[in-house]
Amino acid sequence: MLAATLTNISTAKRNILPARRVFAWQQRKAMSILLIDTSALHALNYARDNNHALAAAYFKSLAGRTKPILTDWIFIETMNLTKARLGPEYAIEFGRSLRSSKAFYQLVMTEIDKRATWEIFERYNDKEWSYVDCSLFAVAQRLNIQR
């Protein structure tokens, strides 16, 4: 299910790149980038999710103009959520699809990202942001992603 959706979304090569190379690729291809979170991945993957149709349509609309960034922490959180809600077999299948997908940049959190995540987590302790949510803010700041 997800593999077919992802195949339709992008035909670009799979990239596991540091941020500077993400930006270089983005500038050459005139593509925008965005960070993907767990809830969007879950909605895309699980056909019975209330937001599945919306997520699938949104991801299809990104093809050729935007390539989402999937951080390793979002991957971990997504695997945990999928296993808890849908079972280990489903999580493994989904994980394999994500790991081999050409639709996303696969980005590993750097030490700078990890320190910034902690600073954001401490500074905004009045918010209901999870630690992983704070990691997305840290990466967005480093990559200068505005949306």
C-alpha positions as CSV (number, residue, x, y, z in Angstrom):
1,M,0.0,0.0,0.0
2,L,2.6,2.6,1.1
3,A,5.2,1.3,-1.4
4,A,2.8,1.9,-4.3
5,T,1.9,5.4,-3.0
6,L,5.6,6.3,-2.5
7,T,6.5,5.0,-6.0
8,N,4.0,7.4,-7.5
9,I,5.2,10.3,-5.4
10,S,8.8,10.5,-6.5
11,T,11.2,9.0,-9.0
12,A,14.3,10.8,-7.7
13,K,17.3,8.9,-6.3
14,R,17.3,8.1,-2.6
15,N,19.4,10.5,-0.7
16,I,20.9,10.2,2.8
17,L,22.7,13.5,2.9
18,P,24.0,16.0,5.3
19,A,22.1,19.3,5.3
20,R,24.6,21.2,3.1
21,R,24.1,18.6,0.4
22,V,20.3,18.7,0.8
23,F,20.4,22.5,0.1
24,A,22.8,22.1,-2.8
25,W,20.4,19.6,-4.4
26,Q,17.4,21.8,-3.6
27,Q,19.0,24.8,-5.3
28,R,20.0,22.8,-8.4
29,K,16.5,21.3,-8.8
30,A,14.6,24.4,-7.6
31,M,12.7,22.3,-5.2
32,S,11.4,23.3,-1.8
33,I,12.0,21.1,1.2
34,L,9.9,20.3,4.3
35,L,10.1,18.3,7.4
36,I,7.7,15.3,7.7
37,D,6.3,14.2,11.1
38,T,5.0,11.0,12.5
39,S,1.3,11.8,12.3
40,A,1.6,12.6,8.5
41,L,3.5,9.3,7.9
42,H,1.0,7.3,9.9
43,A,-2.0,8.9,8.0
44,L,-0.3,8.2,4.7
45,N,0.4,4.6,5.6
46,Y,-2.8,3.5,7.3
47,A,-5.8,3.6,5.0
48,R,-8.2,3.6,7.9
49,D,-6.7,6.7,9.4
50,N,-9.2,9.6,9.3
51,N,-6.6,11.7,7.5
52,H,-5.4,9.1,5.0
53,A,-7.0,10.5,1.9
54,L,-5.9,14.0,2.7
55,A,-2.3,12.8,3.4
56,A,-2.1,10.7,0.2
57,A,-3.4,13.7,-1.9
58,Y,-1.0,16.0,-0.2
59,F,2.0,13.8,-0.8
60,K,1.1,13.3,-4.4
61,S,0.9,17.0,-4.8
62,L,4.5,17.3,-3.7
63,A,5.9,15.3,-6.5
64,G,8.5,17.2,-8.5
65,R,8.3,20.3,-6.4
66,T,9.0,19.3,-2.8
67,K,11.0,16.4,-1.2
68,P,10.1,15.8,2.4
69,I,12.9,15.3,4.9
70,L,12.5,12.2,7.2
71,T,14.8,12.5,10.2
72,D,16.0,9.4,12.0
73,W,14.1,10.4,15.1
74,I,10.8,10.7,13.2
75,F,11.5,7.3,11.7
76,I,12.0,5.8,15.2
77,E,8.9,7.5,16.5
78,T,6.9,6.3,13.5
79,M,8.1,2.7,14.0
80,N,7.0,2.8,17.6
81,L,3.6,4.3,16.8
82,T,3.0,1.8,14.0
83,K,4.0,-1.2,16.1
84,A,1.8,-0.1,19.0
85,R,-1.2,0.6,16.9
86,L,-0.9,-1.9,14.1
87,G,1.5,-4.6,15.2
88,P,5.1,-5.6,14.6
89,E,4.6,-7.1,11.2
90,Y,2.9,-4.0,9.9
91,A,5.6,-1.8,11.4
92,I,8.4,-3.9,9.8
93,E,6.7,-3.7,6.4
94,F,6.2,0.0,6.7
95,G,9.8,0.5,8.0
96,R,11.2,-1.4,5.0
97,S,9.1,0.8,2.7
98,L,10.3,4.0,4.3
99,R,14.0,2.9,4.4
100,S,14.0,2.1,0.7
101,S,11.8,5.0,-0.4
102,K,13.1,7.5,-2.9
103,A,10.4,9.9,-1.9
104,F,12.2,11.3,1.1
105,Y,15.6,12.6,2.1
106,Q,16.8,10.5,5.0
107,L,18.5,12.9,7.5
108,V,20.5,11.8,10.5
109,M,20.3,14.1,13.5
110,T,23.7,15.8,14.2
111,E,25.2,16.6,17.6
112,I,24.3,20.2,16.9
113,D,20.6,19.2,16.3
114,K,20.6,17.2,19.5
115,R,21.9,20.1,21.6
116,A,19.5,22.5,19.9
117,T,16.6,20.1,20.6
118,W,17.4,20.1,24.3
119,E,17.6,23.9,24.3
120,I,14.3,24.2,22.6
121,F,12.8,21.6,25.0
122,E,14.0,23.5,28.0
123,R,13.1,27.0,26.7
124,Y,9.6,26.1,25.6
125,N,8.6,23.9,28.6
126,D,5.2,25.7,28.7
127,K,4.3,24.1,25.3
128,E,2.9,20.6,24.9
129,W,5.7,19.7,22.4
130,S,7.2,16.3,22.6
131,Y,11.0,16.0,22.6
132,V,10.8,14.7,19.0
133,D,8.7,17.7,18.0
134,C,11.5,19.9,19.4
135,S,13.9,18.0,17.3
136,L,12.0,19.1,14.2
137,F,12.2,22.7,15.3
138,A,15.9,22.3,15.7
139,V,16.4,20.9,12.3
140,A,14.1,23.5,10.8
141,Q,16.2,26.2,12.3
142,R,19.5,24.7,11.1
143,L,18.2,24.2,7.6
144,N,16.3,27.6,7.6
145,I,13.0,25.9,6.8
146,Q,10.2,28.4,7.2
147,R,7.2,26.2,6.9
